[in-house]
C-alpha cells in the first residue's frame, strides 16, 4: 500500500429503516443541509439513470477539522436500493466507496467502505508522515455524519413545525480565521 492509500470502514447504527436511510444518503444534493460540517458545496453534474441513479455524477467541496478543503467528484456505479449503493471517486481523492444498509429489527446497520488514494498534492506529499492525522480527520468527519444523520431523522419524523424547530441544527463546519 502506498503511503497515500487509505482504507476506511465506518459502522453506524441508527433506529430507522433501510428505505429511509437510502433516501437520505442517496440524495447527495441535500448533504450541505443536513451534514454541513463536511459538505460545503454539492452540485449534480449528470443525472444518471432516472430510475436507479446509476451514472449520476456529483461534484463536491468538502472539509474536515483540519484546515484544508477537498474538491472531488463521484459517479454512482451501482444502486442496491434500499440496501445501499456504490460510487467511484476522482479529483483530490481517487477510489471507491460502498454504502451498505442492513435492517436489524427497528435498527439499520450502516457500513461505509471507503478505499481511496489521496491525490491532492498536500495529502500526497505529506501522507508518509501525516497519515494518522489525515485518518483522524476522516474519522471525525464520519462521526459528524452519524450525529447529523440522527438529527436529520428526528427532523423528518417531527409531527409538527414546532416539534421540528426543537431539533438542534447539525454541527457546522470548523472554520479557521485568516489573517
VEXFI-672795 format. One line per 8 residues: number of its first residue (from 1); their letters; for each residue x, y, z of C-alpha. Coordinates in Angstrom, 2 decimals, decimal comma. Example, Ala and Ser with C-alpha at 12.3 -4.5 7.8 and 13.67 -1.06 7.14 Angstrom:
! VEXFI-672795
1) as) 12,30:-4,50:7,80 ~ 13,67:-1,06:7,14
//
This chain:
! VEXFI-672795
1) xxxxxxxx) 0,00:0,00:0,00 ~ 1,34:3,43:-0,94 ~ 1,61:5,99:1,83 ~ -1,23:7,99:0,24 ~ -3,59:4,97:0,02 ~ -6,34:4,84:2,63 ~ -8,90:2,17:3,54 ~ -11,64:3,21:5,95
9) xxxxxxxx) -14,58:1,14:7,14 ~ -17,18:3,05:9,12 ~ -20,10:1,50:11,02 ~ -23,18:3,40:12,13 ~ -26,32:2,02:13,80 ~ -29,50:4,09:13,74 ~ -33,14:3,47:14,59 ~ -34,64:3,66:11,12
17) xxxxxxxx) -35,46:1,65:8,00 ~ -33,21:0,83:5,08 ~ -35,62:2,72:2,84 ~ -35,38:5,88:4,97 ~ -31,57:5,72:5,11 ~ -31,35:5,03:1,37 ~ -33,48:8,12:0,69 ~ -31,32:10,36:2,87
25) xxxxxxxx) -27,84:9,14:1,90 ~ -28,83:8,68:-1,75 ~ -29,77:12,36:-2,10 ~ -26,33:13,94:-2,49 ~ -27,69:17,43:-3,21 ~ -29,12:17,55:0,33 ~ -25,79:16,82:2,08 ~ -24,97:20,51:2,57
33) xxxxxxxx) -28,18:20,96:4,56 ~ -28,01:18,02:6,95 ~ -24,21:17,27:7,04 ~ -22,76:20,81:6,74 ~ -19,74:20,09:8,94 ~ -18,23:18,23:5,95 ~ -20,18:19,09:2,80 ~ -19,66:22,77:1,90
41) xxxxxxxx) -20,97:22,56:-1,70 ~ -22,57:19,80:-3,76 ~ -23,57:20,00:-7,41 ~ -25,12:17,38:-9,65 ~ -23,27:17,36:-12,99 ~ -25,08:14,43:-14,65 ~ -28,40:12,95:-13,53 ~ -27,68:9,32:-14,37
49) xxxxxxxx) -30,42:6,76:-14,95 ~ -33,80:8,28:-13,97 ~ -34,91:5,14:-12,08 ~ -31,69:3,91:-10,45 ~ -29,41:6,95:-10,38 ~ -26,58:4,81:-11,78 ~ -24,27:7,09:-13,73 ~ -25,18:10,16:-11,67
57) xxxxxxxx) -22,12:12,43:-11,30 ~ -21,78:14,72:-8,29 ~ -19,15:17,43:-7,68 ~ -18,24:18,08:-4,03 ~ -16,35:20,64:-1,99 ~ -15,64:19,14:1,45 ~ -13,56:19,54:4,59 ~ -12,95:18,05:7,99
65) xxxxxxxx) -11,50:19,65:11,11 ~ -8,06:20,15:9,53 ~ -7,54:23,49:7,76 ~ -7,72:22,25:4,16 ~ -10,53:21,56:1,72 ~ -11,05:18,87:-0,90 ~ -12,56:19,09:-4,36 ~ -13,69:15,83:-5,85
73) xxxxxxxx) -16,41:14,12:-7,82 ~ -18,15:10,79:-7,72 ~ -20,22:8,65:-10,04 ~ -22,85:6,23:-8,76 ~ -21,76:2,85:-10,16 ~ -24,34:0,59:-8,52 ~ -27,71:1,01:-6,81 ~ -28,87:-1,75:-4,46
81) xxxxxxxx) -31,75:0,33:-3,07 ~ -32,81:0,19:-0,35 ~ -29,72:-1,72:0,76 ~ -27,05:0,69:-0,43 ~ -25,09:1,95:-3,39 ~ -21,54:2,13:-4,72 ~ -19,56:5,00:-6,14 ~ -16,31:5,77:-7,89
89) xxxxxxxx) -14,45:8,95:-6,87 ~ -11,87:11,15:-8,59 ~ -10,25:14,52:-8,02 ~ -8,43:15,13:-4,73 ~ -9,50:11,52:-3,93 ~ -9,41:8,59:-6,34 ~ -11,08:5,32:-5,42 ~ -14,33:3,64:-4,48
97) xxxxxxxx) -16,98:3,86:-1,79 ~ -19,60:1,26:-0,91 ~ -22,56:2,12:1,35 ~ -24,41:-0,92:2,75 ~ -27,64:-0,78:4,77 ~ -28,89:-3,85:6,69 ~ -32,16:-3,92:8,62 ~ -31,90:-5,36:12,16
105) xxxxxxxx) -35,32:-5,08:13,76 ~ -36,04:-1,38:14,35 ~ -32,42:-0,51:13,58 ~ -30,30:-0,15:10,46 ~ -26,66:-1,16:10,44 ~ -24,87:1,17:8,05 ~ -21,41:0,36:6,72 ~ -19,27:2,60:4,54
113) xxxxxxxx) -16,23:1,01:2,90 ~ -14,10:3,90:1,51 ~ -10,91:2,90:-0,34 ~ -9,10:5,84:-1,79 ~ -5,81:7,29:-2,85 ~ -5,29:10,89:-1,78 ~ -4,18:12,78:-4,88 ~ -4,40:16,34:-3,57
121) xxxxxxxx) -0,72:17,42:-3,56 ~ -0,72:18,35:0,14 ~ -2,10:14,94:1,11 ~ 0,01:13,00:-1,39 ~ 3,27:14,63:-0,27 ~ 2,61:14,53:3,47 ~ 0,81:11,18:3,80 ~ 4,01:9,33:4,68
129) xxxxxxxx) 4,30:11,38:7,88 ~ 0,77:12,68:8,47 ~ -1,31:9,57:7,70 ~ -2,56:9,17:11,32 ~ -3,71:12,81:11,39 ~ -5,36:12,58:7,96 ~ -7,07:9,36:9,12 ~ -8,26:11,08:12,31
137) xxxxxxxx) -9,72:13,85:10,12 ~ -11,74:11,26:8,17 ~ -13,00:9,58:11,37 ~ -14,03:13,00:12,75 ~ -15,99:13,69:9,54 ~ -17,79:10,36:9,79 ~ -18,67:10,91:13,46 ~ -20,19:14,25:12,46
145) xxxxxxxx) -22,10:12,44:9,71 ~ -23,58:9,96:12,16 ~ -24,54:12,77:14,54 ~ -26,08:14,75:11,67 ~ -27,97:11,69:10,40 ~ -29,58:11,18:13,82 ~ -30,69:14,83:13,80 ~ -32,00:14,55:10,23
153) xxxxxxxx) -34,09:11,52:11,19 ~ -35,58:13,49:14,11 ~ -36,32:16,42:11,77 ~ -38,00:14,20:9,19 ~ -40,14:12,44:11,81 ~ -41,31:15,61:13,54 ~ -45,10:15,69:13,56 ~ -45,41:19,48:13,66
161) xxxxxxxx) -43,32:22,51:12,69 ~ -42,91:23,31:16,40 ~ -41,55:19,83:17,05 ~ -39,19:20,19:14,05 ~ -37,97:23,54:15,40 ~ -36,91:21,84:18,65 ~ -34,41:19,61:16,82 ~ -30,93:21,15:17,16
169) xxxxxxxx) -29,16:22,17:13,96 ~ -26,48:19,84:12,62 ~ -22,86:20,54:13,60 ~ -21,40:23,34:11,45 ~ -18,04:23,20:9,65 ~ -14,91:24,02:11,58 ~ -13,83:27,46:10,41 ~ -10,38:28,97:10,75
177) xxx) -9,78:32,70:10,82 ~ -7,47:34,01:8,15 ~ -5,18:36,91:8,85
//
